[in-house]
């Protein structure tokens, strides 16, 4: 789940190497000082200019970095995976060295520019997570990576420079989706969406109505509900395989339904259908055309297995719901008058 892929040239070109654990010396892998682009999957990595995790640092969270122009380009000699639990970060800043003087507890991304703690921090303790400490408010200049239970009593060259800090984000979890077809619920009903009448009290055939057909809109609405949404963080994204649903019910749905926690997990597909009408009404007759649609709602329980960056899994529940108004049909009734 956690890996970094480094490339010799920008835009992921040239030679590449993949690492899943700490690398204290890239010379041993023939890749020292030649990283120009990289990809991170899972938890963040810290890149160091010098061997054995020393020297200036750069931090890379999950994503693709086609160019490293704002980092120590081509000058990485060691790589280290961030292994802390990043879900509930907390850091305590101290005014003086050795955790003396005033202190400030921080739990989220913070700009110290308008705070009394700007440019005075000299030591820190990280209770939870991992943090990036920046010299400037625009997240530039010198940085320091602060990690849980690695207390720093003396900042040295970074003393009185801290202006901005933020917690590192964990890698996206992997979600495995299983639809519980044996527990599905289905409700079907027929509804009248229109009724058109034509009367003819004469001895000759009459035109039923000016139109030879009418257009009606049919739709399919899909949604996904989490049974215990607090167990999964915002931004987590996964696909629900609907090939079987499409085959069994012939619903006008796509083969996959993409769910992203924190966004609107609803999708509606609409289309128009043409319904022909009678051309004429016989003498002394009344024709009634009822336009019907079949509505079907299918609810399928879903089991979600969430695997985080360190292969810890949890099982939560959900429900996929599909409400479809299927293609319309007509029922003709002719009565004498």
Phi, psi and omega in degrees: 000327182251121176201159175232136178243119182253146184235149183291323184238170178293163179060030173061040179250167178081196180295153180219158176221144178243133180231141178242000177213172185305144176236109184280340182208108181289347176298324180295342180248014179056038182222030183281135176054039179218025179268118181244346174204160182199164176231139178240130176239124181095218184291161181294162175235149174250126177256133182247144179293325185250168180289163177058037172058051179227166180087182180305149187241154169227146183241138181229114175273174184306131180151186180244133183238095186288333179219141182249040185295329181269007180241189177280073187302131176068011185234040177262133179238348176207153183227140182223129178281136175278115187254359181291157171286117187259011189282334185218073190286152173202135178223146176244123178263146179235144183292322184242171178294161178058032173061039180255167178077198180296155178227159180217123178265130183232138181239359183210173179304131189218136173257118184272003185303318182261021184244154181291354181260010181289128175059034176228356184290136182234350178198164179205163170228132177257116179280321183213145174082199177219146188229155170247125180254128186246150177286322185243159183291337178270021177060045176232183182080198180293149178230162173221135176265123181249128185233153185304135175063020172241071186297144179240101184283336183222125182282334182067231183299340181273001185300133177060029180245345188293125179237331187215142177212151179211149176281147176285146182265140177289160175292156181292136179287156174268132183245125174254129187248128176233119176275129182269083185295329182290350180246014182292153176240142183224137177227127183233140175207156178255131182235144176270121182256350177195154176218124185236130182243144174231125181250140175219102180264008183266180177269359181243155174296143180236153176296134181295308175199164183298333183266142175274343178203166174229153180256138179227147181263130174243158187210162170225125177246129178242145175209161180231129178246134173272132179285327178219077190296336183291346182278353182228136188274156179301143179095344178296131188232140178203165180249141174256123182281119185245019181299318180294318179299317181295324181286315185290317188255348183059035176289147176281062181247158174284167186285342177225149176238117184271128180246134174228118181299131178098350176248179179285111183267052181227140178222131178239129177247128181238151171205159181258144179234143181262128180245120179286150179242158178300147179284324185208168178244128179299162178301143177052047182221159173233129177246128176245126178249114175262125179263120186247150173228147178260119178258131180230131174239123180243128176243125182235116175298149182229134171260129178246123174258115183260121178245120182275188187296342182245029174062025171272130186245155172215152183247124175231167184250161177203181180212127174263131182234130178235119178246116187234133168262105188284168184311138184285159174220168183239148175236122182260137174228126180244129181231143176284148174226000000 
